């Protein structure tokens, strides 16, 4: 399907109208909090599943907020006279936010979704009609250049991004502009790129309607619009990472073979980052027969960068193909056409010897160290969002451990991280536990098994005694040779620091 099926967009050259529209939306409590209060939790949650019937039932009244929800979130036309009482109607019609629908009604040309910023800001994410509800799922009739609203992937990326003040930030493949919007809070200058000019247009609308500073918008694929000498302190990207046969849908299909787009994106990032700068990506990667996925991902990391790669989910090739066929609405097509598309996906995977596809995040940090650190792990368990501070702390610990050998660790002082609990696992009534587990209730919410020495060590770390002195005391208590204990324990201390259970005092 071509872009001809997409509605005309509001004018990007009328910031005055965007400001007046924003004031009207806020005046009617068309905000994330206001939406939740109006709809109630069940109907609000149903929107994320692409189900609008509960929200339609909850907005059958005549209040300004109900009218705005139906107009901008649920794509329902409303009476001209009622809209005129709530909105700067003539200006919205003139600038293209609204159009006349029938004799006495008006309709929105774009979806507008209220979105709560991390500092309590009331933001608005603009997207194509039918794309504000449910993120990437259930939209059905997709045009090639359609621009989606906020989905789970977008919010995951926003949550794991390190939020420290920076001079320059880059949002690659900006889409509806949510990452650029977040970056505008702590970056002096924001650049947003996208292959789809419609996405750049909508990003400008998102920023204007949210009352955020304008970003520099550049058209092109990945780093193509970026000059050779341009570098950034922060780079974020939720790229079109879907591994598919062809490039039907701009918003999701990268157009390169296999996972080459994600690989290329990561590999080209090192030279674009300033010293100490962070890059955050969501990605898919192939699990190829006879190859360890961690080796594949480690080969992507550019020189001069530390990396933390977390695999959050793995799907076999049939699950993966079905997920994205449903995303495009192909399951509602002719049965023979659906089977042909399904076959094409499986043919592609078979030719590449792909048995599964992994999904997760990749974080890079530019480092001057001669020995960059690459951490790869699988962590499908629940985490705490936002995770940005946890990500920053991970790389701080990488620096610390890189600078401290075992002897230095024994001289160092540590404290137990907050909200760490100890669990003893064993048979009921047993005199001693089979093993001890330390568990975090924050951040990654990790759990790690330790021996009795490790548990005892962690329990008394309050910053007052060095690690070596604590081990000497434990050795005396349990009747063990203190020299032997000092020799074998630093590896366990290093692991506890690496995973965030212990913090340098």
N, C-alpha and C positions, 0 to 999 in steps of 0.2 A: 504494500500500500504506500502511496506517496504522501508527501507533506501537504498535498492539496486538501486532504481530509481533516487537517488540523485547523482550528479556529484562528482568526487574526488575533494578534496579541495587543495588549494595551501599549500606548506610546511610551517609549523609554525617556522621552524628552520633556515630561511633565512632572518633575519632582514636587511641584506645588500641589498637584492633584493627589499624588501618592501621600503627601503629608496630611492633606485634608481627609482623605479616605482613612488613613491610620487613626486620626483623631476620632472619626466616627465609629470605627471598630472598637477602639478602646472605651469610648463613651457608652457603648452598649454592652461592655464586658465580654466582647468576642475575643476571649483569651483562653489559654489552656485551662486555667482554673475555672473560668466562667463556663467553659464547655463541659467540664467534668461535673460541675454543680448542676447544670441544666439537664444533662442527659442521664446522670447517674452512672455508677461504675459499670454495670453490665452493658448498657448501650454504648458507652464510651469504648469499652474493650472490644465490642463487636465491630467497631469501625476498623480496628487493626486487622480484623479477619475479612475485610471487604464486605461486611454485612451492614446494610444501611437501614433495614426495616425498623429496628428498635429506635434508631435516631429519628427517623421520619415520624414515628409514633410519638416521640417525646417532644416534637416541635410543631404540634398541630395548633398551638395557641397563636396569640397575636402580639407577642412582645417583640421589641426590636431585636433582641438576641436570637429568638427563634427564627425570625425572618432572615437574619444574616447567616445563620447556620444552614438553612435550607438553600439560600442563594449561593453562597460561596463554598460550602463544603459538600452539600448533597446534590448540587446541580439542578435545583428546582427553580423554575421561573416564579416570580412574585409580582404582585400587583404594583403597577407604576406609582400609584398614589401612596401606597404603604412604603415603598422604597424611598420616595421623595421625603418622607417624614423622618427617615433615619440617616440617609446618605446625601452627600453633595451630588445629587442625581445628574444634573445637567453636565457637570464637569466630568463625571464618571462615564457618561454616554459619549461625550465629545472626545475624551482621551482613550476610549476603547476598553475600559474595565467592564462596562456593561453594554448590552445591545437590546434593542426592542425585540420582544417575542410576542407576536400576535398583536391584537389591538390595544390592550391595556395592561400588558405585562412587560417585565424586563428580565433578562437572564445574564449571568456572568459569562465572560469569555475565558476566564481562567479559574482554577481552584485556588482557594486561599485557606491554609490550615494554620490555626494558632499554634504556637510552639513556645514553650518556656525556656528562656536562656538560663545558663548556669548561675548567673548572678541575680536571678529573679526578673530578667528582662521579658517583656512581652514582644515576641517576634512573630512574623508571619511568613510562611513558606509558600511561595507561588509555584504552581505546576500546571500542566495541561489538564483540561477537563477530564474528569474521571480518574485522576491520578493522585489525589490527596488522600484518599481512603485506602488503607490496606497496603500502602507502600508499593511494592512491585507485583503484588498478587491480584489476580482476579479482574484485571482491567479488560481483558478480552480483546476487543477490536483495536489492534495496535497499529499506529502509523509508524513509519520508519524513523522519523525524527522526534517522536514523542518524548516529552520531558517529565520524568516521574517526580513525585513529591518525596516526603520523608519516609523511609523504610527502616527496618531493623538494622540493616547493614550501615546505613548513614549514621544512625545514632550510636552504633558500636564504635565506628571510627571516631566520631566526635568525642566519645567518652574516653577513649584510650590515648588521645593526643595530649602530649605534654603542653601545659598552658603556662609558659613563662613569657615575660615581655620580650619581644623580638623586634628587630628593625624591618625585616622583610619576610613575608610568608607567601607560599605558592600553593594554590589549589589546582591540581591537575585533573581534568575531567570534572568540572564543577557541577554539572547537572543543574539542579534547582538552586544551588548556591548555599546550601546549609554549612559546608565546611568553611567557605569564605566568610560567612556570617559569624561563625565562631571565632575565626582567626582575627576578624576586625576588632574584637575586644582587646587583644593584647599584641597586635602587630601594627607598627607605624604605617607600613605599606603592604597591601594585599594585591596579588596578581592571580587572576583566575583564567584558566584556559579550558577550551572544549572544542572538539571536532565539529560539534553541532552548533551552528550560529543561533539556533532557537534557544538552546540552553544558556548561552551567554546573555541573550535578551532577557530570559526569565530570571537569571541570577541578578541582573541589574534591578529588576522589579522587586525581587525578594529583599535585597539590601535597602532599596528606597522605602518600601512599605514597612520595613522593620526599623527605620530610623537610623540605620548604620551608615558609616562612611562608604562612599563608592569605592569599588575595586577597579583595577586596571583589567579590562577584559580583552583576551586575545584568542583568536580563532586558530585552531590547528590541533594536530594529534600529539599527545604526550608532550615531549620537550621541543617539538618542532617550532613553536612560536617563541621560544626562549633564546635570547642571544647567547653566543658562546661564552661571553665574559660575565654573564649574570649568575649570581649565586644567592642562596637564601639561608635563613636561620631555621626555617620550618617549611617542610614540604609534606602535603597530605594528598592522598588520592584514594578514591573508591572507584577504581577503573572499570571498564567493561571487561570483566575477568572471566566471563562464561566461556568454557571450552566447548565450542560448537562447530558443526560442519557449515562453514560460511559465516556471513555477517549480515543477517536479516535485520536485526534490531540494533540501532546505533547505541542505545542506552546500556546494552548489556554485552553485545558480541564484539570482541576486539578486532576481528578480521584477520588475525594472524593464526598460524597453525598451532594446535595444542595450547600449551601454556606459555607460548613465546612472548605474548604481550606482557604478561606479568614479569617474566624473566628480563625482558628488555627494559622495562620500566625500572626495576630494581637495579640492574647493572649500570644504567646510565645516571643514577642518582648521586653516586659518590662525588663526582666532579662538580655537582650543582650545590652541594652543601658547604656552608661555612664551618670552620672549626667549632666543634661542640654542638652543631646544629642537628636537629632530629628530622627524620622522615618516617611517616606512618602510612602503611598501605594495607588494604584488604586484598586478598588474592585467592585464586584457585590454583592448585598444582596437580600434576598427573602423578599417580602411583603406577610406575611402569614395571612390568614383569622383570625380575632379576635385578632391580635397583632399589636401594634404600631411599625413601623419600627425603630423609634428612641430608643425605649426600647430595641429592638433586638441589635442594634449597641452599645448602652451604655454597654450592658452586655459583649461585646467583649473587652472593654478597660482594659488592665492589671493594677494591683495595682501599685501605685507610678508613674502614668503617667497622665499628662494633655492630653486632646484630643480635636481636632477640626475635625468634620465630616461634610462634605458637600455633599448633594445629588444633582447631576447635572441633572439627567434624570431618568424618570420612563417609562418602557414599559410594556404593558400587556403581558400575556404569549404567545399570538399568535404572536405579533410583535417581541418579543424576539426570539422565535423559528425560525421565518422566517429570521431574521437577520443572525443568525449563520448557518442556513441551506444554505443560499446564500453564506456566507463566505467560506464554505467548497465546494461550487460548486454543492451541491446536487440538486439545482433547474434545473441543466442541465442533471440530471440522468434520468433513467427510471421513468415514472410517478408513477408506483406502488411502486417502491423503495422509491421515494420521500415521498409518502403518508405514508409509513410504518415508515420512520424516523420521520416525523412530528408527527405521532401518538405517537411514543415513547417519544418525548419531552412532549407532553401534558399529557400522562399517568404519567410521572414523576412529573410534577407540580400538577396534580390532587391528587396524592397519598400524597403529602406533603402539600396540601391545600394552594398552592402558587397562588396568584391572579395577581401578578406583580413582576417585578424585577427592583431594583434601581441600578444606577451606580453613582459613585462619588469617592471622595478621602478621605483618613483618614490620619491625621497627629497626631503623638504622640510626646510628649516631656517628658523626664524623669525629675521628680521634687522631691524635698525633702519636699514639703509642706504636711502637715497632711491632707489637704482638696483639693485634685486634682480637677481641673476644667474640665468638659466635655461639649462641645458645639456641638449641632447637629442642622443642619438647611438645608432647601431646597433652593437652589439658582440656577435656570435654566437660569439665565440671562447672557448676555455677561460680560466677565471680561477682565482685562488687563493682558497680559502675557509679560515677566515673572512675576510670583507672589511670588517668594521666599521672597523678602523683606517684602511684605504684610503679609505673613505667620509668619515670625519672629516677626514683629511688633504686630501681634495679641497676641502672647504669652507674649510679653513684657507688653501689656496692662492687660493681665490676672494677671501677677505678681503685677502690680501696684494696680489694683482694690482689689486684695486679701489683700494687705497690708494697704488699706485705708478704714476705715469705713465712715459713712456719715459725722460725725463731721470732720474727716480729709479731706474729699472732699471739704467741705465748706471753709477750710483754704487754700486749694491748689490753684495754679494759672494754667490757661489753655490758649492754643492758638487754633484758628480754623485751622484745617488741610488745606493743600494747595488744590486748585482747587475744593472747595466745593461751590456750588451755591444754591441759595434759590429760590423756586418756590411757588407762591401763587395761590391757586386753589379756584375758586368760580365763581359765575355767573357774566357775563359782567356787569359793572356799579355798582356792589354791593359795599357798603361802606367798608365792612370788608370781608376778604377771609374766605371761609368755613374751610380751613385748610392750613397749611404751610408745604412744603416738603423741606428737605435738601437733596441734591444729590451730590454724589462724581463722579468725572470724572477720577479717578485713582483707581488702585487696584481692589477691588471687585465691584466697581461702585455701591455702595449701595444707596438706597433712603429710608428715614425714615420720618414719619409724626411727627411734633412737634406742641405744642400749641404756642400762641404768646409769652408767657414768655420764652419758650425754644428757639424760634427763636431769640428773643431779646438778650437772654443770650449768645447764640453762636456768634451772630454778633459782640458783644463787647469784646469777649475774645481775648486779644492781649498779655496776660502774665503780664500785669502791676498791675492788681487788683485781689484780691482773689475772689473765687466764691461767698463767703458769702457777701462781700462788693458789688459785682455786683447785687446780688439778693436784697440787701437792697435798692440800687438805683432804681431798677425796681419797688419794692414795693411802694416806695415813688411816682414814676412816675404814676403808675396805681391806686394808692389809696388803696393798699391791705395791710393787716397786715403782717409786715416783718417776724414775728415769724412763722406764718402759711406758708408763702412762703418758708422759710428755711426748714420747716418740710416736705413739699410735693415735693420739686424740686430735692433733691439728686438722687432719682430714675431715673429721666430723664437725669441728668448729667451722671450718671453711664452708662446708655444705650448709650449716645453719645460718651463716652470714649470707651466703649466696642466695638462699631462699627467703631471707627476710625475717627469720625467727630471732636472730640476734642482731643488734645494732651497735656499731662502734660508739663508745661513750665519749 
